[in-house]
Structure formats: structure tokens, C-alpha cells
Amino acid sequence: MNEPMTPLEELLALLDLERIEEDIFRGTSRDAVIPRVFGGQVAAQALVAAGRTVPDDRPPHSLHAYFLRPGDPGRPIVYTVDRIRDGRSFTTRRVVAVQHGRPIFHLSASFQVHEEGLEHQEPMPDAPDPLALPTAAELLPRYADRFGGPDVLDKLLEARAAVDLRYADEPPFGSVGEVREPRSQVWFRTNGKLADDPLLHVCLATYVSDMTLLDSVLLAHGRGGWAVGDVVGASLDHAMWFHRPFRADEWLLYDQESPTSQGGRGLARGRIFTVEGSLAVSVIQEGLVRVPHPRG
């Protein structure tokens, strides 16, 4: 009898797309807290599809994506890769994710051969030791009575099972009604070791990057978030720049802030640092953040 897969093995299987044609891939989905495909999943799968059409010596250095329609977690997603450019130093790919005959997601990704060049970076901000912070299994049950339904806690725990994600401060659902500085920090790493495949580590960081980025928007208004039900929303667009090598199975600090919200949208910026202080990734996302109106 085969041993059941661990949560991390299930996530890796989710990212191991089926190749239908040379530049066409198919992926499945997993249930999320909200009844649509998790944005980080479709972004990571699209980057997997793009990366499989690029030579191994060209890691991704940036991606720019738009979430066009909610994804149906009960149906496969087809990813079509367009080979836009293959230059001497840079390679560009465009990926369209399709469900029910309509595009739900669009990604442009650029890859570059390694080059030596000028070096500088912002310093890593202060943050507590990740091992001194509570795990999701320790933290989330404290707020079960604030979540929007009896099964929300189980779904949240399931969504965090493959990734050890720890809040440096009180999460939005822990301080509902309290207006706070629009900044948040989390530490994360996968719950298990990964293969030495740079693309895999980048794709897993892409997956996690959508989990908490809009938290800083919520903190500025004392909102608890999607799990609490005092806002409704979705990712609208997402951009990432990959600066330096990192491993997603080692601790990474995700420092996040929101400079503005308006018009039903909130903007958030994030920086991902290695534990040694290297700035590995920059992230910017705009999300739909609406306050639900009472019925009637």
C-alpha cells in the first residue's frame, strides 16, 4: 500500500504540470478558503509552464501578471506558453491560463543568464526569530470564533500545511477593529526539504507571495480579512522581481507594507529576505478590497 503524500508532496504534485503539447500544459487545483482557485497557485503554475520552455541556465528575474476571472477549483487549468523572445541574454515568455474556454490569468515572465554587475540593496529590517513565533497550528485556533464559518479554520490550516508561515505580529484577524500601521511581517519556509532546482524554489516563493501580501491594507482599516468576512476581495495584478538566489525550504522574511488604498483597491509592496539578510525578491500587488454592504 502506498503511503499517503505529505502536504508538501501534494503541493509539489500540484506544481508538476502535465505537458499536453510542446508549449501547452495542464494543471489541477486544490480547495482554498474562498471558493475559487488561490491566486498564488495559478501564478506559480504559470511560471512553471513558462520555465519549462526556457534553458536551465536562465532563471526568472521578473514576472508581471493579471488575474482576469475567478478560477474554478473543480476543473483543470490549461496553460499555453507563447515564446515571445529568445535573445542572447534574456528570454521572454507569455502564458495564458484558460478554463471553460476563457482566459482567467495572464503572465509575462522574463529570464536571464547570470551576469556580474553592480551590487547594492536595502538593509534587512529588524524581525523576531522565526523559531520564537507560533506556528499556524498554534496560532489560528485562538481566533476560530472570529472566522466566517465553522469550516474556515480547517481550510486555513490545510492551506498552511505545506508551508510553515509564522506571523511576526498579530495578524489582521487577531486585531479586528484596531487601526494599525499598514505594515506586516511573516517568516516562511516549506515544511520539508526541496530538490536543488532553482526554478522550483522561485515558483514556491511565488505561491506563498500571494498568501499575506494584502494584510497590510487590512491593518490600516482594522479589517480582519477574507476569513473573517468583513471584506471581500481578490488579487488584481501581481509583479515580482527575483534579485538573488534563495531556497524556499530555508527561512525567508516577507516584509510587507501598503502605501495606499482607494476606489475599492489596495496596493501592497513586499520584500523577501534570506535569513542572512540578502534581499532576494521584491513584490508589488494591487488587490480588490471591498467592504460588503448589508443585504436589503
C-alpha positions as CSV (number, residue, x, y, z in Angstrom):
1,M,0.0,0.0,0.0
2,N,1.3,3.4,-1.0
3,E,2.0,5.9,1.9
4,P,-0.2,9.0,1.8
5,M,1.5,12.1,0.5
6,T,2.6,14.8,2.9
7,P,1.1,18.3,2.4
8,L,4.4,19.4,0.8
9,E,4.4,16.5,-1.6
10,E,0.8,17.4,-2.5
11,L,1.8,21.0,-3.3
12,L,4.8,19.8,-5.3
13,A,2.5,17.5,-7.3
14,L,0.2,20.5,-7.9
15,L,3.1,22.4,-9.5
16,D,4.2,19.4,-11.6
17,L,2.1,20.2,-14.6
18,E,1.1,17.7,-17.2
19,R,2.7,18.5,-20.6
20,I,0.0,18.1,-23.3
21,E,1.9,19.6,-26.2
22,E,5.3,21.3,-26.6
23,D,4.0,24.6,-25.2
24,I,0.7,23.6,-23.6
25,F,0.4,22.3,-20.0
26,R,-2.4,21.3,-17.8
27,G,-2.7,21.7,-14.0
28,T,-5.2,20.8,-11.3
29,S,-6.2,22.9,-8.3
30,R,-6.8,22.5,-4.5
31,D,-9.6,23.9,-2.4
32,A,-9.0,27.3,-0.9
33,V,-10.5,29.3,2.0
34,I,-12.6,31.1,-0.6
35,P,-14.5,29.1,-3.3
36,R,-12.1,29.9,-6.2
37,V,-8.6,29.0,-7.2
38,F,-5.9,30.5,-5.0
39,G,-4.1,33.3,-6.9
40,G,-0.7,32.2,-5.8
41,Q,-1.3,28.7,-7.2
42,V,-2.2,29.8,-10.7
43,A,0.7,32.3,-10.7
44,A,3.2,29.6,-9.6
45,Q,1.8,27.1,-12.1
46,A,2.0,29.6,-14.9
47,L,5.7,30.3,-14.0
48,V,6.3,26.5,-14.0
49,A,4.9,26.3,-17.5
50,A,7.0,29.2,-18.7
51,G,10.1,27.9,-17.1
52,R,9.8,24.5,-18.7
53,T,10.3,26.2,-22.1
54,V,13.5,28.0,-21.1
55,P,17.0,26.7,-20.8
56,D,18.1,25.7,-17.3
57,D,20.9,28.4,-17.2
58,R,18.3,31.2,-17.4
59,P,16.4,31.6,-14.1
60,P,13.4,34.0,-14.0
61,H,14.2,37.6,-13.0
62,S,10.7,39.1,-13.2
63,L,7.1,38.3,-13.7
64,H,4.0,40.5,-14.3
65,A,0.6,39.0,-14.1
66,Y,-3.1,39.9,-14.2
67,F,-5.9,37.9,-12.6
68,L,-8.7,38.2,-15.1
69,R,-11.5,35.9,-13.8
70,P,-12.0,33.7,-10.7
71,G,-10.7,30.2,-11.3
72,D,-12.9,27.1,-10.8
73,P,-11.1,24.7,-8.4
74,G,-13.1,21.8,-9.7
75,R,-11.8,22.0,-13.3
76,P,-8.3,21.7,-14.8
77,I,-6.5,24.8,-15.9
78,V,-4.8,24.8,-19.3
79,Y,-1.6,26.9,-19.7
80,T,-0.5,28.0,-23.1
81,V,3.0,29.4,-23.5
82,D,4.0,31.9,-26.2
83,R,7.7,32.1,-26.9
84,I,7.9,35.8,-27.3
85,R,11.7,36.2,-27.4
86,D,14.9,34.2,-27.1
87,G,17.8,36.6,-27.0
88,R,21.5,36.2,-26.2
89,S,20.9,37.3,-22.5
90,F,17.2,37.4,-22.0
91,T,14.3,35.1,-22.7
92,T,10.6,36.3,-22.6
93,R,7.5,34.1,-22.2
94,R,3.8,34.9,-22.2
95,V,1.4,32.4,-20.5
96,V,-2.4,32.4,-20.7
97,A,-4.3,30.2,-18.3
98,V,-7.7,29.1,-19.6
99,Q,-10.8,27.5,-18.0
100,H,-14.2,26.9,-19.6
101,G,-12.8,28.3,-22.9
102,R,-12.0,31.7,-21.4
103,P,-8.7,33.2,-20.1
104,I,-8.6,33.5,-16.3
105,F,-5.0,34.7,-15.9
106,H,-2.2,36.2,-17.9
107,L,1.5,36.1,-17.1
108,S,4.6,37.7,-18.7
109,A,7.9,36.4,-17.4
110,S,11.5,37.3,-18.3
111,F,14.5,35.0,-17.8
112,Q,18.2,36.0,-17.8
113,V,21.6,34.3,-18.0
114,H,23.8,35.0,-15.0
115,E,25.8,38.2,-15.2
116,E,28.2,40.0,-12.9
117,G,27.3,43.7,-12.2
118,L,26.9,46.5,-9.8
119,E,25.6,45.4,-6.3
120,H,23.7,47.2,-3.6
121,Q,20.5,46.6,-1.6
122,E,18.3,47.9,1.2
123,P,19.2,46.5,4.6
124,M,17.0,43.8,6.1
125,P,14.6,45.2,8.7
126,D,14.5,44.0,12.3
127,A,12.4,41.0,12.8
128,P,11.9,38.4,15.6
129,D,13.5,35.0,15.5
130,P,11.1,32.8,13.5
131,L,11.6,29.8,15.9
132,A,10.3,32.0,18.7
133,L,7.0,32.6,16.9
134,P,3.9,30.4,17.0
135,T,3.2,28.0,14.1
136,A,-0.2,28.2,12.2
137,A,-1.4,25.2,14.2
138,E,-0.7,27.1,17.4
139,L,-1.9,30.5,16.3
140,L,-5.0,30.0,14.2
141,P,-7.2,28.1,16.7
142,R,-7.0,31.1,19.0
143,Y,-9.2,33.0,16.6
144,A,-11.6,30.3,15.4
145,D,-14.6,32.2,16.8
146,R,-13.8,35.2,14.6
147,F,-13.8,33.3,11.3
148,G,-16.8,33.4,9.0
149,G,-17.8,29.8,9.3
150,P,-17.2,26.5,11.2
151,D,-15.0,25.0,8.5
152,V,-12.8,28.1,7.8
153,L,-10.3,27.1,10.5
154,D,-9.8,23.7,8.9
155,K,-9.4,25.2,5.5
156,L,-6.8,27.7,6.8
157,L,-4.8,25.0,8.5
158,E,-5.0,22.9,5.3
159,A,-3.8,25.8,3.2
160,R,-0.8,26.4,5.5
161,A,0.1,22.7,6.0
162,A,2.8,22.6,3.2
163,V,4.3,25.9,4.3
164,D,5.5,26.9,7.8
165,L,4.3,30.5,7.9
166,R,4.6,32.5,11.1
167,Y,3.4,36.0,11.8
168,A,5.8,38.3,13.4
169,D,3.0,40.4,14.8
170,E,-0.7,40.0,15.4
171,P,-2.4,39.0,12.1
172,P,-5.4,41.1,10.8
173,F,-7.9,38.6,12.1
174,G,-6.3,38.9,15.6
175,S,-6.9,42.7,15.9
176,V,-10.3,43.3,14.2
177,G,-11.5,46.9,14.8
178,E,-8.0,48.1,15.7
179,V,-6.4,50.5,13.1
180,R,-2.7,49.8,12.9
181,E,0.3,50.9,10.9
182,P,0.0,49.3,7.4
183,R,3.0,47.0,7.8
184,S,3.2,43.3,8.4
185,Q,5.9,40.7,8.5
186,V,5.8,36.9,8.2
187,W,8.6,34.3,8.2
188,F,8.0,31.3,5.9
189,R,9.7,28.1,4.6
190,T,8.4,24.9,3.2
191,N,7.6,22.1,5.7
192,G,10.3,19.8,4.3
193,K,13.4,19.9,2.1
194,L,13.2,20.6,-1.6
195,A,15.3,19.4,-4.5
196,D,18.1,21.6,-5.8
197,D,16.1,23.1,-8.6
198,P,16.3,26.9,-8.6
199,L,13.0,27.2,-10.7
200,L,11.1,25.2,-8.1
201,H,12.2,27.5,-5.2
202,V,11.2,30.5,-7.2
203,C,7.8,29.0,-8.0
204,L,7.2,28.1,-4.4
205,A,8.0,31.7,-3.3
206,T,5.6,32.9,-6.0
207,Y,2.9,30.6,-4.5
208,V,3.5,32.0,-0.9
209,S,3.8,35.6,-2.1
210,D,0.0,35.9,-2.5
211,M,-0.9,34.5,0.9
212,T,-0.4,37.5,3.1
213,L,0.6,40.5,0.9
214,L,-2.7,42.4,1.3
215,D,-2.7,42.0,5.1
216,S,-1.1,45.5,5.4
217,V,-4.0,47.0,3.6
218,L,-6.4,45.4,6.1
219,L,-4.4,46.6,9.1
220,A,-4.7,50.2,8.0
221,H,-8.5,49.9,8.4
222,G,-8.9,47.4,11.3
223,R,-10.3,44.8,9.0
224,G,-9.9,41.1,9.7
225,G,-9.9,39.8,6.2
226,W,-11.5,37.2,3.9
227,A,-11.6,34.5,6.7
228,V,-13.5,36.9,9.0
229,G,-15.8,38.1,6.3
230,D,-15.6,41.9,6.9
231,V,-14.1,42.4,3.5
232,V,-14.4,40.8,0.1
233,G,-11.7,40.9,-2.5
234,A,-9.3,39.3,-4.9
235,S,-5.9,39.8,-6.4
236,L,-6.0,42.0,-9.5
237,D,-2.4,42.1,-10.6
238,H,0.9,40.8,-9.3
239,A,4.6,41.6,-10.1
240,M,7.7,40.1,-8.7
241,W,11.4,40.7,-9.3
242,F,13.9,37.9,-8.3
243,H,17.2,39.6,-7.3
244,R,19.4,36.9,-5.7
245,P,19.4,33.2,-5.2
246,F,17.4,31.7,-2.3
247,R,16.0,28.5,-1.0
248,A,12.2,28.2,-0.2
249,D,13.0,25.4,2.3
250,E,15.0,27.8,4.4
251,W,13.6,30.7,6.5
252,L,12.6,33.8,4.4
253,L,11.3,37.1,5.9
254,Y,8.4,38.6,4.0
255,D,8.3,42.3,4.9
256,Q,5.1,43.9,3.6
257,E,3.5,47.4,3.6
258,S,0.6,49.3,2.0
259,P,1.2,52.8,0.7
260,T,-2.4,53.5,-0.4
261,S,-6.0,52.2,-0.8
262,Q,-8.8,53.8,-2.8
263,G,-11.6,53.1,-5.2
264,G,-12.1,49.6,-3.8
265,R,-8.5,48.7,-4.4
266,G,-5.5,48.4,-2.1
267,L,-1.8,48.5,-3.1
268,A,0.8,46.4,-1.2
269,R,4.6,46.1,-1.5
270,G,6.7,43.3,-0.2
271,R,10.4,42.4,0.2
272,I,11.6,38.9,0.8
273,F,15.0,38.5,2.6
274,T,17.0,35.4,3.4
275,V,17.9,34.8,7.0
276,E,21.4,36.1,6.2
277,G,19.9,39.5,5.2
278,S,20.1,39.1,1.4
279,L,17.3,40.9,-0.5
280,A,16.0,38.0,-2.7
281,V,12.7,39.2,-4.1
282,S,10.6,42.3,-4.5
283,V,6.8,42.1,-4.8
284,I,4.0,44.5,-5.7
285,Q,0.3,43.7,-5.9
286,E,-2.9,45.6,-6.2
287,G,-6.0,43.8,-4.9
288,L,-9.7,44.3,-4.9
289,V,-10.7,45.2,-1.3
290,R,-14.4,45.9,-0.8
291,V,-16.5,46.3,2.3
292,P,-19.6,44.2,1.9
293,H,-22.9,46.0,2.0
294,P,-25.6,44.7,4.3
295,R,-28.4,42.9,2.5
296,G,-31.5,45.0,2.0
